[in-house]
Amino acid sequence: MNKIQIIKIIFVLLIIADLGFSFFQYYGTPMFGDIENGVIPDKYVQQLINDPFGFRMLKTGEKHVNPNRFFSHIMFMEYFKHMPIWLQKFTNPISSVYLSSALIKIIIQILFILMIAGLVSKTGKIFSEKFLLSTVLITPLFQSYGFWSRMGINDKSIAYTFFYAVPLIFLMLFLFLVFHSLQPKNKFSWWNFLYLFPFIIVLPFSGPLVPGVILIFTLLAVIHVVIKNRHNIIGTSSFFRTFPILFYLIFLPICLLSIYSLLLGFYDLNYSNETLALGERFLRLPAGLYSQVFHSLGFLLMLITILINYFILKKFQTEESKKLIQILLWITIFSFLYIFLLPFGGYRPYRENIIRYDTFMPVNTALFYYFTASGYFIINFLKGKKRQKYVLLIAIILVIFSIADIKGLNKNKCEKAALQKMSKTNEKIVALPNNCFVLSWENIYDYQQSEKKAELLYYWKITSEKKLFYNESSN
């Protein structure tokens, strides 16, 4: 067994260990709130399901809950209606719910890592040295707990995982397939259009962040193409011929639907009484940015590493290093445009400074990619002692991220115990300990407020009949 094979085995073991630990973290995470009304739709969610593209809403002028999140809602509803029931063929009802949550989260994590590793290594051979190196670089950045509050992709709440992480993965897959289609060796065909077409419909109606990202990305792509071909553009006709057919078949319609989706956002019923002037929202951005960068070590460490990589790349003066420097410039422009547009998305009291891990996911994803791509190139370009020193530096940084994320097991211990009690008792109204949340963000002191949650627990076969519950007061 040679040195390369030993390194590959070590890489595989590290990746498996990280993913395995993440799975147990997800399995031990509480369900939190905003679940029952999405799985067994209340009247507000049902309005959205009955009017997925908002045509009736625009006609009548009435407002809906999450009017541009139809596909997020429908995926969440269908998944948690069927997956726990199917898993009960192999396990008990309580475990089936937590397994369902853990499975979708680990799938998101694996897809996220694979797509970035594939883009960086430019190969689909997952056991090749190139792909494994890229995977090892990106995997520790994916924080389940650790630095999650500023770098998280999977939300701790499974409901909000479907509203943010799932659409982000679909967007990444869409862009991944687009990049693949645009490679010189891959001539565009109608097959490309057929597998990209569903994204045109799904992405704009999967949440408020994705449409904005699509519009910014398309704008920057147009600017890039124009700059690259500026000497060949003479008149209007040559300008339009500059763009590939993919732009007119895919990006033009998805941009139009994204604009329409953002307009639907003005009819959102959520927090309609929680208003804050646009100017005040902009004034809160600096505080949000400061918190994002300096709240914990993780994000700042990633930024510092990217800056170190940038200055190293400037010394190389190769075609690839220059390309990576340009990519960082585009990422910086994208980030500023994205942050500038965030205040226009409205105000939420739980995001008082506008910027939070969930709204910052697109920027974080771009930075994750650059951290991996720049580190990958430098490791392959440097030789001798310089390479050894750099590898040691990156290894220390990755170990810091890995150690920070060694936490978060069995966080749902109290919730699971409460569900066990409810499954076994004959009482119709069950008293639970104070601060032991069941499908909730907070204590429920009035058992009547648990009506919908009780209905969901009965649907999942956790209880043999609908059992209401409440938290005992600490007084």
C-alpha positions as CSV (number, residue, x, y, z in Angstrom):
1,M,0.0,0.0,0.0
2,N,1.6,3.3,-1.1
3,K,1.5,6.7,0.5
4,I,-1.4,8.0,-1.7
5,Q,-3.6,5.0,-0.8
6,I,-2.9,5.5,2.9
7,I,-3.8,9.2,2.6
8,K,-7.0,8.4,0.8
9,I,-8.0,5.9,3.5
10,I,-7.4,8.4,6.2
11,F,-9.5,11.0,4.3
12,V,-12.4,8.6,3.9
13,L,-12.3,7.7,7.6
14,L,-12.3,11.3,8.6
15,I,-15.2,12.1,6.3
16,I,-17.2,9.1,7.6
17,A,-16.5,10.0,11.2
18,D,-17.6,13.6,10.7
19,L,-20.8,12.6,8.9
20,G,-21.6,9.8,11.3
21,F,-21.2,12.2,14.3
22,S,-23.4,14.8,12.5
23,F,-26.1,12.2,12.1
24,F,-26.2,11.4,15.8
25,Q,-26.3,15.2,16.5
26,Y,-29.3,15.5,14.2
27,Y,-31.0,12.5,15.7
28,G,-30.6,14.0,19.2
29,T,-32.0,17.4,18.2
30,P,-35.5,18.5,19.5
31,M,-38.2,19.1,16.9
32,F,-38.9,22.6,18.1
33,G,-42.0,24.5,16.8
34,D,-44.0,25.4,13.7
35,I,-44.4,21.8,12.7
36,E,-48.0,20.7,13.3
37,N,-49.6,23.4,11.1
38,G,-47.3,22.5,8.3
39,V,-47.7,18.8,8.4
40,I,-51.5,18.9,9.1
41,P,-52.2,22.2,7.4
42,D,-54.1,24.8,9.3
43,K,-56.4,27.2,7.4
44,Y,-53.6,29.6,6.6
45,V,-51.2,27.0,5.2
46,Q,-54.2,25.5,3.3
47,Q,-54.8,28.8,1.6
48,L,-51.3,28.7,0.2
49,I,-51.7,25.1,-0.9
50,N,-55.0,26.0,-2.7
51,D,-53.3,29.0,-4.3
52,P,-49.7,27.9,-4.9
53,F,-48.7,30.7,-7.3
54,G,-50.8,33.5,-5.7
55,F,-53.1,34.2,-8.6
56,R,-56.2,34.2,-6.5
57,M,-54.5,36.2,-3.8
58,L,-53.5,39.0,-6.3
59,K,-57.0,39.0,-7.7
60,T,-58.7,39.4,-4.3
61,G,-56.0,41.4,-2.5
62,E,-56.1,39.1,0.5
63,K,-52.8,38.1,2.2
64,H,-51.5,34.6,2.7
65,V,-48.9,33.1,5.1
66,N,-45.6,32.6,3.2
67,P,-47.1,33.3,-0.2
68,N,-43.9,32.4,-2.1
69,R,-43.0,29.3,-0.2
70,F,-45.4,26.8,-1.8
71,F,-42.8,24.1,-2.7
72,S,-41.1,24.4,0.7
73,H,-44.4,23.8,2.4
74,I,-45.5,21.0,0.2
75,M,-42.1,19.2,0.5
76,F,-42.2,19.6,4.3
77,M,-45.8,18.4,4.5
78,E,-45.4,15.3,2.3
79,Y,-42.1,14.3,3.8
80,F,-43.4,14.3,7.4
81,K,-46.7,12.8,6.5
82,H,-45.1,9.8,4.9
83,M,-41.5,9.2,6.1
84,P,-42.2,8.7,9.8
85,I,-45.0,6.2,9.0
86,W,-42.7,4.3,6.6
87,L,-39.9,4.2,9.1
88,Q,-42.2,2.6,11.6
89,K,-41.8,-0.6,9.7
90,F,-38.3,-0.7,11.2
91,T,-38.6,1.3,14.5
92,N,-41.0,2.7,17.0
93,P,-43.1,5.8,16.3
94,I,-41.1,8.2,18.5
95,S,-37.8,7.1,16.9
96,S,-39.3,7.3,13.5
97,V,-39.9,11.0,13.8
98,Y,-36.3,11.8,15.0
99,L,-34.9,9.5,12.3
100,S,-36.9,11.3,9.6
101,S,-35.5,14.6,10.8
102,A,-31.9,13.2,11.0
103,L,-32.1,11.6,7.6
104,I,-33.1,14.7,5.7
105,K,-30.5,16.8,7.4
106,I,-27.7,14.4,6.7
107,I,-28.8,14.1,3.1
108,I,-28.6,17.9,2.9
109,Q,-25.2,17.9,4.4
110,I,-23.9,15.2,2.1
111,L,-25.3,16.9,-1.0
112,F,-23.9,20.3,0.1
113,I,-20.4,18.8,0.6
114,L,-20.5,16.7,-2.6
115,M,-21.5,19.6,-4.8
116,I,-18.8,22.0,-3.5
117,A,-16.2,19.2,-3.6
118,G,-17.2,18.4,-7.2
119,L,-17.0,22.1,-8.3
120,V,-13.6,22.5,-6.7
121,S,-12.0,19.3,-7.8
122,K,-13.7,19.3,-11.2
123,T,-14.2,15.5,-11.1
124,G,-17.1,13.2,-10.3
125,K,-14.9,10.4,-9.1
126,I,-15.6,10.6,-5.4
127,F,-12.8,8.3,-4.3
128,S,-10.1,10.1,-6.3
129,E,-7.4,12.0,-4.5
130,K,-8.7,15.3,-5.9
131,F,-12.3,14.8,-4.8
132,L,-11.3,13.5,-1.3
133,L,-9.0,16.4,-0.7
134,S,-11.8,18.9,-1.6
135,T,-14.2,17.0,0.6
136,V,-11.9,17.0,3.6
137,L,-11.4,20.8,3.3
138,I,-15.2,21.6,3.2
139,T,-16.6,19.0,5.6
140,P,-15.5,20.6,8.9
141,L,-17.0,23.9,7.9
142,F,-20.5,22.4,8.0
143,Q,-21.4,23.0,11.6
144,S,-24.3,21.2,13.3
145,Y,-23.8,22.9,16.7
146,G,-20.3,24.5,17.3
147,F,-20.2,27.7,15.3
148,W,-23.7,27.0,13.9
149,S,-25.1,30.3,15.1
150,R,-23.1,32.2,12.4
151,M,-22.3,29.5,9.9
152,G,-25.3,27.1,10.1
153,I,-26.8,25.6,7.0
154,N,-29.1,23.0,8.6
155,D,-31.5,24.8,11.0
156,K,-31.9,23.2,14.4
157,S,-35.6,23.4,13.7
158,I,-36.6,20.8,11.2
159,A,-39.5,23.0,9.9
160,Y,-37.1,25.8,9.0
161,T,-34.6,23.4,7.5
162,F,-37.2,22.9,4.8
163,F,-37.6,26.7,4.4
164,Y,-33.9,27.6,4.1
165,A,-31.5,24.6,3.7
166,V,-33.7,22.6,1.3
167,P,-34.2,25.4,-1.2
168,L,-30.5,26.3,-0.9
169,I,-29.6,22.7,-1.9
170,F,-32.0,22.8,-4.9
171,L,-30.4,26.2,-5.9
172,M,-26.9,24.7,-5.6
173,L,-27.9,21.7,-7.6
174,F,-29.4,23.9,-10.3
175,L,-26.3,26.0,-10.6
176,F,-24.1,22.9,-10.5
177,L,-26.1,21.5,-13.5
178,V,-25.9,24.8,-15.3
179,F,-22.1,25.0,-14.9
180,H,-21.9,21.4,-16.1
181,S,-24.0,22.2,-19.2
182,L,-21.8,25.2,-20.0
183,Q,-18.5,23.3,-20.1
184,P,-17.0,23.4,-23.6
185,K,-16.9,19.6,-23.8
186,N,-20.6,19.4,-23.0
187,K,-22.6,20.8,-25.9
188,F,-26.0,22.1,-24.8
189,S,-28.9,19.9,-25.9
190,W,-32.6,19.8,-25.2
191,W,-31.9,17.1,-22.6
192,N,-30.2,19.9,-20.6
193,F,-33.3,22.0,-20.9
194,L,-35.6,19.1,-19.8
195,Y,-33.8,18.4,-16.5
196,L,-33.3,22.1,-15.8
197,F,-36.8,23.1,-16.5
198,P,-38.4,21.9,-13.2
199,F,-36.0,24.3,-11.3
200,I,-37.5,27.2,-13.2
201,I,-40.8,26.5,-11.5
202,V,-39.7,25.2,-8.1
203,L,-36.9,27.6,-7.1
204,P,-38.8,30.9,-7.3
205,F,-41.6,29.5,-5.1
206,S,-39.4,27.9,-2.4
207,G,-38.8,30.8,-0.2
208,P,-37.8,34.5,-0.1
209,L,-34.0,34.2,-0.3
210,V,-33.7,32.1,-3.5
211,P,-35.3,34.5,-5.9
212,G,-33.0,37.3,-4.8
213,V,-30.0,35.2,-5.1
214,I,-31.0,34.1,-8.6
215,L,-31.5,37.7,-9.7
216,I,-28.1,38.9,-8.3
217,F,-26.3,35.9,-9.8
218,T,-27.9,36.4,-13.2
219,L,-27.0,40.2,-13.1
220,L,-23.4,39.4,-12.3
221,A,-23.2,36.7,-14.9
222,V,-24.5,39.1,-17.5
223,I,-21.9,41.7,-16.5
224,H,-19.2,39.1,-16.6
225,V,-20.2,37.9,-20.1
226,V,-20.4,41.5,-21.4
227,I,-17.0,42.4,-20.0
228,K,-15.4,39.2,-21.4
229,N,-16.9,39.9,-24.9
230,R,-16.9,43.7,-24.9
231,H,-14.6,43.9,-28.0
232,N,-17.0,41.7,-30.0
233,I,-20.2,43.5,-29.1
234,I,-21.1,46.0,-31.9
235,G,-24.8,47.0,-31.8
236,T,-27.9,45.4,-30.3
237,S,-28.0,42.2,-32.3
238,S,-24.4,41.2,-31.4
239,F,-25.2,42.0,-27.7
240,F,-28.0,39.5,-27.7
241,R,-26.0,36.9,-29.6
242,T,-23.3,37.1,-26.9
243,F,-25.4,35.1,-24.5
244,P,-25.8,31.3,-24.9
245,I,-29.1,29.8,-25.6
246,L,-29.2,28.5,-22.0
247,F,-29.6,32.1,-20.8
248,Y,-32.8,32.7,-22.8
249,L,-34.3,29.2,-22.1
250,I,-33.4,29.0,-18.4
251,F,-32.2,32.2,-16.8
252,L,-34.6,34.6,-18.4
253,P,-37.8,32.8,-17.4
254,I,-36.5,31.9,-13.9
255,C,-35.6,35.6,-13.4
256,L,-39.1,36.7,-14.4
257,L,-40.7,34.2,-12.0
258,S,-38.2,35.3,-9.3
259,I,-39.4,38.9,-9.7
260,Y,-43.0,37.8,-9.5
261,S,-42.2,35.7,-6.4
262,L,-40.6,38.8,-4.6
263,L,-43.8,40.8,-5.5
264,L,-45.9,38.0,-3.8
265,G,-43.8,38.6,-0.7
266,F,-45.5,41.9,-0.1
267,Y,-48.7,39.9,0.5
268,D,-47.2,37.9,3.4
269,L,-49.5,37.7,6.4
270,N,-46.7,36.8,8.8
271,Y,-45.7,39.6,11.2
272,S,-47.7,42.1,9.2
273,N,-48.1,44.1,12.4
274,E,-44.4,44.0,13.1
275,T,-43.2,46.9,11.1
276,L,-40.0,48.8,11.0
277,A,-39.1,51.7,8.6
278,L,-36.8,50.8,5.8
279,G,-34.3,53.4,6.9
280,E,-34.2,51.8,10.4
281,R,-33.6,48.4,8.9
282,F,-30.6,49.7,7.0
283,L,-29.3,51.3,10.2
284,R,-29.4,47.9,11.9
285,L,-27.2,46.2,9.2
286,P,-23.8,47.3,10.8
287,A,-24.8,45.7,14.1
288,G,-25.9,42.5,12.2
289,L,-22.6,42.4,10.3
290,Y,-20.5,43.0,13.5
291,S,-22.3,40.2,15.2
292,Q,-21.9,37.9,12.2
293,V,-18.1,38.4,12.1
294,F,-17.2,38.8,15.8
295,H,-19.8,36.8,17.8
296,S,-17.7,33.6,17.7
297,L,-14.4,32.4,16.3
298,G,-15.7,30.3,13.4
299,F,-16.8,32.9,10.8
300,L,-13.8,35.2,11.6
301,L,-11.4,32.3,11.3
302,M,-12.9,31.4,7.9
303,L,-12.5,35.0,6.8
304,I,-8.9,35.2,8.0
305,T,-8.0,31.9,6.2
306,I,-9.6,33.3,3.0
307,L,-7.5,36.5,3.3
308,I,-4.3,34.4,3.9
309,N,-5.1,32.3,0.8
310,Y,-5.8,35.5,-1.2
311,F,-2.3,37.0,-0.4
312,I,-0.7,33.6,-1.2
313,L,-2.5,33.4,-4.5
314,K,-1.3,36.9,-5.5
315,K,2.3,35.7,-5.3
316,F,1.7,32.8,-7.8
317,Q,0.8,34.8,-11.0
318,T,-0.6,31.7,-12.7
319,E,-3.8,31.6,-14.8
320,E,-5.6,29.6,-12.2
321,S,-4.5,31.8,-9.3
322,K,-5.7,34.9,-11.2
323,K,-9.0,33.2,-11.9
324,L,-9.4,32.5,-8.2
325,I,-8.6,36.1,-7.3
326,Q,-11.3,37.2,-9.8
327,I,-13.8,34.8,-8.3
328,L,-13.2,36.3,-4.8
329,L,-13.9,39.7,-6.3
330,W,-17.2,38.5,-7.7
331,I,-18.1,36.8,-4.4
332,T,-17.4,40.1,-2.7
333,I,-19.7,42.0,-5.1
334,F,-22.4,39.4,-4.7
335,S,-22.2,39.6,-0.9
336,F,-22.5,43.4,-0.8
337,L,-25.4,43.4,-3.2
338,Y,-27.1,40.6,-1.3
339,I,-26.6,42.3,2.1
340,F,-27.8,45.6,0.6
341,L,-31.1,44.0,-0.5
342,L,-31.8,42.2,2.8
343,P,-33.6,45.2,4.4
344,F,-36.1,45.3,1.6
345,G,-37.2,41.8,2.6
346,G,-39.1,43.2,5.6
347,Y,-38.6,42.9,9.4
348,R,-38.8,40.0,11.8
349,P,-38.6,40.5,15.5
350,Y,-36.4,37.3,15.9
351,R,-34.0,38.9,13.4
352,E,-33.8,42.3,14.9
353,N,-30.5,43.2,13.1
354,I,-31.7,41.8,9.8
355,I,-28.6,39.6,9.3
356,R,-28.8,36.2,10.9
357,Y,-27.4,32.7,10.0
358,D,-30.5,31.9,7.9
359,T,-30.5,35.1,5.9
360,F,-26.7,34.8,5.5
361,M,-26.7,31.3,4.1
362,P,-26.1,32.3,0.5
363,V,-23.0,34.4,1.5
364,N,-21.7,31.7,3.8
365,T,-22.1,29.1,1.0
366,A,-20.0,31.3,-1.4
367,L,-17.4,31.7,1.3
368,F,-17.3,28.0,2.0
369,Y,-16.7,27.4,-1.7
370,Y,-13.9,29.9,-1.8
371,F,-12.3,28.6,1.4
372,T,-12.2,25.1,-0.2
373,A,-11.2,26.2,-3.7
374,S,-8.4,28.4,-2.7
375,G,-7.0,26.0,-0.2
376,Y,-7.3,23.1,-2.6
377,F,-5.3,25.1,-5.3
378,I,-2.6,26.2,-2.9
379,I,-2.0,22.7,-1.5
380,N,-1.6,21.4,-5.0
381,F,0.6,24.2,-6.2
382,L,3.1,24.6,-3.3
383,K,6.0,22.2,-3.0
384,G,8.4,21.1,-0.3
385,K,8.5,22.8,3.1
386,K,6.2,25.6,2.0
387,R,3.5,23.1,1.2
388,Q,4.1,21.3,4.5
389,K,3.7,24.5,6.5
390,Y,0.6,25.4,4.7
391,V,-0.9,21.9,5.1
392,L,-0.2,22.1,8.8
393,L,-1.9,25.5,9.1
394,I,-5.0,24.3,7.3
395,A,-5.0,21.1,9.3
396,I,-5.0,23.2,12.6
397,I,-7.8,25.3,11.3
398,L,-9.9,22.3,10.3
399,V,-9.3,20.7,13.7
400,I,-10.5,23.8,15.4
401,F,-13.8,23.6,13.4
402,S,-14.1,19.9,14.2
403,I,-13.4,20.2,17.9
404,A,-15.9,23.2,18.1
405,D,-18.6,21.0,16.7
406,I,-18.2,18.1,19.2
407,K,-21.3,18.8,21.1
408,G,-25.1,18.6,20.7
409,L,-25.8,15.0,21.5
410,N,-29.1,14.0,23.2
411,K,-30.5,17.5,23.3
412,N,-34.0,16.0,22.8
413,K,-33.8,13.8,25.9
414,C,-36.5,15.7,27.7
415,E,-38.8,15.9,24.7
416,K,-38.4,12.1,24.0
417,A,-39.2,11.3,27.7
418,A,-42.3,13.5,27.4
419,L,-43.4,11.7,24.3
420,Q,-42.8,8.3,26.0
421,K,-45.0,9.4,28.9
422,M,-47.7,10.5,26.5
423,S,-47.6,7.3,24.6
424,K,-48.0,5.1,27.7
425,T,-50.4,7.1,29.9
426,N,-54.2,6.7,29.9
427,E,-54.7,10.3,30.8
428,K,-56.5,12.5,28.2
429,I,-54.6,15.6,29.4
430,V,-51.0,15.1,30.2
431,A,-48.9,17.2,32.5
432,L,-45.3,17.7,31.4
433,P,-42.3,19.2,33.3
434,N,-41.7,22.9,33.1
435,N,-39.3,23.9,30.3
436,C,-39.7,20.5,28.6
437,F,-40.8,21.6,25.2
438,V,-42.8,19.3,22.9
439,L,-43.0,20.4,19.3
440,S,-42.7,24.0,20.6
441,W,-40.3,26.9,21.2
442,E,-41.7,27.5,24.7
443,N,-43.8,26.2,27.6
444,I,-47.5,25.5,26.9
445,Y,-49.4,26.3,30.1
446,D,-52.9,26.1,28.5
447,Y,-53.5,22.5,27.3
448,Q,-56.0,23.8,24.7
449,Q,-53.1,25.3,22.8
450,S,-51.7,21.8,22.3
451,E,-54.8,20.7,20.2
452,K,-53.0,20.7,16.8
453,K,-49.8,19.2,18.2
454,A,-51.8,16.4,19.8
455,E,-53.5,15.8,16.5
456,L,-50.1,15.4,14.8
457,L,-48.8,13.0,17.6
458,Y,-51.8,10.9,17.0
459,Y,-51.3,10.9,13.3
460,W,-47.7,9.7,13.8
461,K,-49.1,6.9,16.0
462,I,-47.1,8.2,19.0
463,T,-50.3,8.3,21.0
464,S,-53.2,5.8,20.6
465,E,-55.7,8.7,20.8
466,K,-55.5,12.5,20.7
467,K,-54.0,13.6,24.1
468,L,-53.7,17.2,25.0
469,F,-50.8,18.3,27.2
470,Y,-49.4,21.3,29.1
471,N,-46.2,22.3,31.0
472,E,-46.4,22.5,34.8
473,S,-45.7,25.9,36.2
474,S,-42.4,26.4,38.0
475,N,-44.2,28.3,40.8
